């Protein structure tokens, strides 16, 4: 099944902003549900991008899939108490992965003429 809404950048930005705001609210009230929500978001996007790399080979997904997985792992380590850092670190990894992925895709597309990896 294809998630057509996930191809819409505005939809993705809205979802990420909403989950980020919810996570911030939950953390301000010393609640963990926001971190669980963020972990689910990071994991979902990591899985989606991983299958996208295999299926259509978009350049940015080759960067974002491992980056989003790293964000999910960081948030999981925070949730389980293994590590003690602010909830913003996993979000920073998530946003940086997205930014780097799209910048690399933009450069790749400018040089190659396509945003898809060659087979």
C-alpha positions in Angstrom: 0.0 0.0 0.0 1.3 3.4 -0.9 0.9 6.3 1.5 0.1 9.1 -1.0 -0.2 11.6 1.8 3.4 10.9 2.8 4.5 12.2 -0.7 3.1 15.6 0.3 5.7 17.7 2.0 3.2 20.0 3.7 1.4 17.0 5.2 4.7 15.7 6.6 5.7 19.1 8.0 2.3 19.4 9.7 2.5 16.0 11.3 6.0 16.6 12.5 5.2 20.0 14.0 2.1 18.6 15.7 4.0 15.6 17.2 6.8 17.9 18.2 4.4 20.3 19.9 2.7 17.4 21.7 6.1 16.1 22.8 7.1 19.5 24.1 3.9 19.9 26.0 4.2 16.4 27.6 7.8 17.0 28.6 6.9 20.4 30.1 4.4 18.5 32.3 6.8 15.7 33.1 4.8 13.1 31.1 6.3 10.4 28.9 3.5 9.9 26.3 5.0 12.6 24.1 8.3 10.8 23.8 6.4 7.5 23.0 4.5 9.4 20.3 7.7 10.8 18.9 9.4 7.4 19.0 6.5 6.0 17.0 6.8 8.8 14.4 10.5 8.4 14.1 10.1 4.6 13.7 7.3 4.9 11.2 9.2 7.3 9.0 12.4 5.2 9.3 10.5 2.1 8.0 8.7 4.1 5.3 12.0 5.6 4.0 13.8 2.2 4.2 11.1 0.6 2.0 11.1 3.7 -0.3 14.9 3.2 -0.9 14.3 -0.4 -1.8 11.3 0.4 -4.0 11.9 3.6 -5.9 15.5 4.5 -4.7 14.9 8.1 -3.8 18.2 9.7 -2.8 17.0 11.5 0.3 15.5 8.3 1.7 18.9 6.6 1.7 20.0 9.3 4.2 16.8 9.8 6.1 16.0 6.1 6.8 19.1 5.6 9.0 18.9 9.1 10.5 15.3 8.6 11.5 16.1 5.1 12.9 18.9 6.8 15.0 16.4 9.3 16.3 14.0 6.5 17.3 16.9 4.6 19.1 18.0 7.8 20.9 14.4 8.4 22.1 14.0 4.8 23.1 17.3 5.1 25.2 15.9 8.2 26.8 12.5 6.5 27.6 14.1 3.4 29.1 16.4 5.5 31.3 19.5 4.1 29.7 20.6 7.6 28.7 19.7 11.0 30.3 19.6 13.8 27.8 17.0 16.3 26.8 14.2 15.2 24.6 15.4 17.6 22.0 18.5 15.5 21.0 16.4 12.9 19.1 14.4 15.7 17.5 17.7 17.4 16.4 18.9 14.1 14.8 15.5 13.7 13.1 15.4 17.2 11.6 19.1 17.2 10.7 18.7 13.9 8.9 15.7 15.3 6.9 17.7 18.5 6.0 20.9 16.7 5.0 18.9 14.1 3.0 17.0 16.7 1.0 20.2 18.9 0.5 22.1 15.8 -0.8 19.1 14.9 -3.1 19.0 18.5 -4.4 22.8 18.4 -5.2 22.4 14.9 -6.8 19.5 16.0 -8.9 21.3 19.1 -10.1 24.3 16.9 -11.2 22.5 13.8 -12.5 19.1 15.2 -13.5 17.2 12.8 -11.4 16.3 12.5 -7.7 16.5 8.7 -7.9 19.6 6.5 -7.5 20.7 4.7 -10.6 20.3 0.9 -10.5 
